[in-house]
Amino acid sequence: MILVNGERKQHIEISDRGFQYGDGLFETIEVRNGQPVFLDRHLKRLNTGCHRLHIPCPDPELLTAEALSLCKNSSLAVLKLIVTRGSGGRGYRQPDLIQPTRVLSLHPYPDYPPAYRDQGIVARFCDTRLGLNPSLAGIKHMNRLEQILARAEWNDPAIQEGIMLDINDHIIEGTMTNLFYVKNGSVYTASLSQSGVAGIMRGIIIEILSNHNIQVFEKLFNKNEFLLADEIFASNSIIGLWPINQIGNNHFSIGPITRRIQSCLDRLKSEAEASLL
């Protein structure tokens, strides 16, 4: 099921700058019982990204109405929301009149085994590096070639995630997740001032930690620091939180902070769903 600018159809204009240049943004949203989970947070990030790229952001009330209409009969699904700069001529110059394209599409929920959440996952380090660009850092723009190349590095079904470093050897994120590690009771996650995506779930986890008086630090760190962690976990808006129990020959326990955050996320999701009913 797809809505393009509010109409049910299967195509966009070939002149659309999202297709031509990746000139746009997207959100990937969990749907449960007909409700897009944490939709307000996704729309806030979308608005931030539109402001950074100088794309007029569609009316959030309109996006909410279209999202609810598309999701109303889905018990469990994934909603993808795309906003591009719209159509324009050949060349990088923006059109004088920007008329954004919005696309909402509904997809099956990925069939992840419960063991990923309960027992943890295996990860690997990727060779593909993230470039540095503070103008684009943090936002979820449509240019994701670095992640695509990194994910193409392995086909082993025993490995669920790849860990990406920047060109200065700092660990930034997974191919599809944000990363956290625990050391001596404090939690660390990468600074995203130069690269990476500031995930919705990342922000929620940082709030949970602060509310539970657990120190959380956003900083740059390398492999050596990361591999000395007591606990490591990955997050995004679809999986929630997955513990990482192995990276190469390094093994990690699923500790109390990881489990506490999982419990808090479960409660927040239930509350978010209930508030929209």
C-alpha positions in Angstrom: 0.0 0.0 0.0 1.4 3.3 -1.1 0.3 6.9 -1.0 2.1 9.5 -3.2 1.1 13.0 -2.3 -2.1 11.6 -0.8 -3.0 9.5 -3.8 -2.9 5.7 -4.1 -0.5 5.1 -6.9 2.7 3.2 -7.6 5.0 5.7 -9.2 6.7 9.1 -8.9 7.9 11.5 -11.6 11.2 10.4 -13.1 12.3 14.1 -12.7 11.9 13.8 -8.9 15.1 14.8 -7.2 14.8 12.0 -4.7 15.3 9.6 -7.6 17.7 11.8 -9.4 20.0 12.7 -6.5 18.8 11.2 -3.3 17.6 14.7 -2.5 15.4 14.0 0.5 14.8 12.3 3.8 13.0 9.2 5.1 11.7 7.7 8.3 11.2 4.1 9.1 8.4 3.6 11.6 7.1 0.6 13.6 3.3 0.0 13.3 1.4 -1.9 16.0 -2.3 -2.4 16.2 -2.9 0.2 13.5 -0.7 2.8 15.2 2.6 4.3 14.0 4.8 4.0 17.2 6.5 7.2 18.3 5.2 9.0 15.2 5.6 12.4 16.9 9.3 11.8 17.4 9.7 10.7 13.8 7.9 13.8 12.5 10.0 16.0 14.7 13.2 14.5 13.2 11.8 14.8 9.7 11.1 18.5 10.3 14.7 18.9 11.6 16.1 17.2 8.5 13.9 19.3 6.2 15.1 22.4 7.8 18.7 21.4 7.4 18.2 20.5 3.7 16.0 23.6 3.1 13.1 21.5 2.0 9.6 22.8 3.0 8.3 20.2 5.5 4.8 18.9 4.8 2.2 19.7 7.4 2.6 17.2 10.3 -1.2 17.0 10.7 -1.5 15.9 7.1 1.3 13.4 7.5 -0.3 12.0 10.6 -3.7 11.7 9.0 -2.2 9.9 6.0 -0.1 7.6 8.2 -3.1 6.6 10.3 -5.2 6.0 7.2 -2.6 3.8 5.7 -1.9 1.8 8.9 -5.4 1.5 10.4 -5.8 -2.2 9.4 -2.3 -3.4 10.2 -1.6 -5.3 13.4 2.2 -5.3 12.8 4.0 -3.6 10.0 6.6 -1.1 9.0 5.7 2.4 7.6 8.2 4.2 5.5 7.8 7.9 5.1 9.8 9.7 2.4 10.0 13.4 1.6 11.9 14.7 -1.4 12.5 18.1 -2.8 10.2 17.2 -5.6 10.7 17.5 -9.3 13.4 19.7 -10.9 15.4 20.0 -14.1 18.8 18.3 -14.8 21.6 19.7 -12.7 22.2 20.3 -9.0 20.5 23.7 -8.8 17.3 23.6 -6.8 14.1 24.7 -8.5 13.0 28.2 -7.7 9.6 26.8 -6.5 10.1 23.7 -4.3 7.1 21.4 -4.3 8.1 18.5 -2.1 7.0 14.9 -2.8 5.8 12.8 0.1 5.5 9.0 -0.2 4.1 6.8 2.5 4.4 3.0 2.0 3.4 0.1 4.2 5.6 -3.0 4.4 5.6 -6.4 6.2 7.3 -6.5 9.6 10.7 -8.2 9.4 10.6 -11.8 10.8 13.4 -11.4 13.3 13.8 -14.3 15.7 13.0 -13.5 19.4 16.4 -14.8 20.3 18.0 -11.7 18.9 16.3 -9.7 21.6 16.6 -12.3 24.4 20.0 -13.9 23.8 21.8 -11.2 21.7 23.3 -11.0 18.2 26.7 -11.4 16.6 28.3 -8.4 14.9 31.4 -7.7 12.8 33.5 -4.7 11.9 33.0 -3.3 8.4 35.7 -2.2 6.1 33.6 0.5 4.5 34.1 3.8 6.3 31.8 6.7 7.0 32.9 10.1 5.6 32.7 13.3 7.7 30.2 16.0 6.9 28.7 18.0 9.8 26.1 19.5 7.4 24.5 16.1 7.0 25.5 14.4 10.3 22.6 13.2 12.4 19.8 13.5 9.8 18.3 10.5 8.0 18.9 11.7 4.4 18.3 9.4 1.4 22.0 9.0 0.4 22.9 5.7 2.1 25.5 4.3 -0.2 28.0 3.9 2.7 25.6 1.6 4.6 24.7 -0.3 1.4 28.4 -1.0 0.7 29.0 -2.0 4.3 26.0 -4.4 4.4 27.3 -6.0 1.2 30.4 -7.1 2.9 28.9 -10.2 4.5 26.3 -12.9 3.7 26.8 -15.1 6.7 23.3 -15.5 8.3 25.1 -16.0 11.7 26.1 -12.3 11.7 23.2 -9.9 12.2 24.9 -6.4 12.2 28.0 -4.6 10.9 29.8 -2.0 12.9 30.9 1.1 11.0 33.8 3.4 11.7 34.6 6.8 10.3 37.7 7.7 8.3 39.5 8.5 11.6 38.9 5.0 13.1 36.1 6.1 15.5 33.2 3.7 15.9 30.0 5.6 14.9 27.1 3.2 14.3 25.9 -0.1 12.9 24.7 -0.4 9.3 21.1 -0.1 10.5 21.5 0.7 14.2 23.0 3.1 16.8 25.4 1.5 19.2 25.9 1.8 23.0 28.4 0.3 25.4 28.4 0.0 29.2 31.6 0.3 31.2 31.7 0.5 35.0 28.0 1.4 35.3 28.2 4.3 32.8 26.9 4.2 29.2 28.6 5.5 26.1 27.4 6.2 22.6 29.1 7.8 19.6 29.1 11.6 19.1 27.2 12.2 15.8 28.5 15.7 15.1 30.5 14.7 12.1 28.7 11.6 10.7 26.0 9.0 11.5 22.2 9.0 12.0 20.7 10.2 15.2 18.1 7.4 15.6 14.7 7.9 17.3 15.4 5.0 19.6 18.8 6.3 20.4 17.2 9.5 21.7 14.7 7.6 23.7 17.4 5.4 25.3 19.4 8.4 26.3 16.3 9.9 28.0 15.7 6.6 29.8 19.2 6.5 31.1 19.0 10.1 32.3 15.7 9.4 34.1 17.3 6.4 35.9 20.3 8.5 36.9 22.6 6.4 34.8 25.4 8.5 33.3 25.5 8.6 29.5 28.3 10.1 27.5 28.3 11.0 23.8 31.9 10.8 22.7 34.3 9.5 20.1 35.8 6.1 20.9 37.9 3.5 19.1 37.8 -0.3 18.8 40.0 -0.9 21.8 37.6 1.0 24.1 34.6 -0.6 22.6 35.9 -4.1 23.0 36.6 -3.6 26.7 32.9 -3.0 27.4 30.9 -4.8 30.0 27.8 -4.7 27.9 27.1 -3.7 24.3 23.7 -3.2 22.6 22.3 -1.9 19.3 19.1 0.0 18.7 16.7 1.3 16.1 13.0 2.1 15.8 12.1 -1.3 14.5 14.1 -3.7 16.6 14.0 -1.6 19.7 17.2 -2.9 21.5 19.3 -6.0 20.7 22.2 -7.0 22.9 25.4 -7.8 21.1 27.0 -10.9 22.6 29.8 -11.4 20.2 32.1 -9.4 17.9 34.8 -11.6 16.2 36.4 -13.6 19.0 35.2 -11.2 21.7 32.2 -12.2 23.8 30.0 -10.0 25.9 27.4 -10.6 28.7 23.9 -9.3 28.6 24.0 -7.2 31.7 21.5 -5.4 34.0 21.6 -2.1 32.3 20.7 -3.6 28.9 17.8 -5.5 30.5 16.5 -2.5 32.3 16.4 -0.4 29.2 14.6 -3.2 27.3 11.9 -3.3 30.1 11.6 0.5 29.9 11.2 0.5 26.2 8.5 -2.2 26.4 6.6 0.0 28.8 7.0 3.2 26.7 5.8 1.4 23.5 2.7 0.2 25.3 2.0 3.7 26.6 2.6 5.3 23.2 0.1 2.8 21.6 -2.5 3.4 24.3 -2.2 7.2 23.9 -3.2 7.0 20.2 -6.2 4.7 20.7 
